[in-house]
Amino acid sequence: MRGSNPLSVLEADLRLLSGESRKAESLTGQLTGWLSGPEHPQLREAAERALLKLRTPLDPGDEEASARQRKEVLKPFLAACNIRSPKLASISLISIQKLLAKGVLDHDDIEAIMQALEQVEKLRDEGVQLKMLQTGLALMQCPLLADNEDAVAAVLGICFRLFVDPKNPDSVVNTAATTVRQVVALVFEHVNIERSRQDGTCMSLPAAPSSPHGKSVRSQAGSEGLHSPGGGALAERGPANAALKLLDDLCMMLTANAAMLHWLRAPALPRPFVMDLLDFVLGNSAPVFRELPAFEHALLLRVCALLTTQLQNLLDPLCEPALQASDLRVTLRTVRTLLQQFYRQLRSKCGVFIETLLAGDTRLDCLNMPLWPSFCHSKVTMITDVRLITL
């Protein structure tokens, strides 16, 4: 029965794809046909073959036949992404999102979808760009993608590029900013899920996390060299390694240019935005940092060193006041989150941050940012001389 086939939701999309391809072959669409070459007739034939496959009843236990049908149905949508047509690309991206929601794809399908997205990214259409962001978010929620570091990096790269491209309309940039936060959070959420699975706890992937101001995600990662404190190397693949690489590149964006990124194929994001991402990750992924040795190691070595250096540079009397005003508030907020969430792990490092802040108190006053109201928006608990003191 077609009603029980999860691919049946694509029947209307295949008919639409076939109809749009037929229009391009008609006299009214002749110019489009000349510009596009023979792709439209081939696309129409692929869509019609997929419709026939979809209407063919299958034995529920025949996994091989189901896989062949799925690939036949997916083929026209992937082919449409290679045609420079915003309308066809939009239809295909919506259909791919439906397939991802059904959870019927395999690793090869994910690889093919990533290649298709690279082609669609060349279109400068606002509607297509928004659908690309939706598709990227759907991909990041797929458990299959979590185990594929290259695919994770590719999705992140697409979202980052759409965010920083000055030629993109405001609607795309604003949506991309939110999507970047969500996909970064999902990278670390997969680490949390893997951690729970190894602990024998069943945890399902939630809907896309909210933005940092919505506060609804749990996960994080980081690494300066992908090794645990005991010297053992991490797994070469998997959610934890991808999250550690992502954290390392985020830290690199704050200290160097995009050409030095180790993993992401993307331009550098604005510094305040990256620092805000780091604050978001630290606040929502605290259990991962506390419980996984490799992440605690990254926190103590990579993140602490970065924030100490950033704070010292921003409080330097020679620092540009305009630069301080744009970066210092978010840096202070990130340091506050670090101390609130990880004071037991930081131990004596807490004192380093406090000394740095006290030394820069005069500079904060010059910027109309009194130290304690700026830093202690909420209570900060730290360890000093093995006693708990609340400032």
ABEGO torsion letter per residue (X at the ends): XAAABAAAAAAAAAAAAAAAAAAAABAAAAAAAAAAEAAAAAAAAAAAAAAAAAABBBBAABAAAAAAAAAAAAAAAAAAAABBBAAAAAAAAAAAAAAAAAGABBAAAAAAAAAAAAAAAABABAAAAAAAAAAAAAAAABAAAAABAAAAAAAAAAAAAAAABAABBAAAAAAAAAAAAAAAAAAAAAAAAAAAAAAGBBBBBBBBBBBAAAGABBEBBBBBEBBBAAGBBBBABEAAAAAAAAAAAAAAAAABBAAABAABBBBBBBAAAAAAAAAAAAAAAAAAAAABAAAAAAAAAAAAAAAAAAAAAAABAABBAAAAAAAAAAAAAAAAAAAAAAAAAAEAAAAAAAAAAAAAAAAAAAAGBBAAAAABABBBBBBBGGBBBBX
